[in-house]
Amino acid sequence: MRDFFDKSIQCPHCGHRISITVDASAGSQDYVEDCSACCNPMHLKVIRNEMTDQVELSVDADDEQIF
């Protein structure tokens, strides 16, 4: 499996399509990255399945509250 790959995503704030480089070498990750168009924070979650050798990426707005 490739540990680094480019992915085109849509910003959940402004809808602009941007290209990001996903680093799956450290396994599953949960981090925040700013949109290059509107500068709002995006919450990115990388889930790496070692058994099937697949990577899943989810993107949502960072302003969601969990109680």
PEDACOR-V729694 format. One record per pair of residues at least 24 apart in sequence whose C-alpha atoms are under 8 Angstrom apart, sorted by the first residue. I is the first residue (numbers start at 0). J is the second residue. If there is no record, write none. Layout:
i j
I J
I J
This chain:
i j
0 52
0 53
8 58
10 34
10 41
10 58
10 59
11 41
11 58
11 59
11 60
12 37
12 39
12 60
13 37
23 47
23 54
31 61
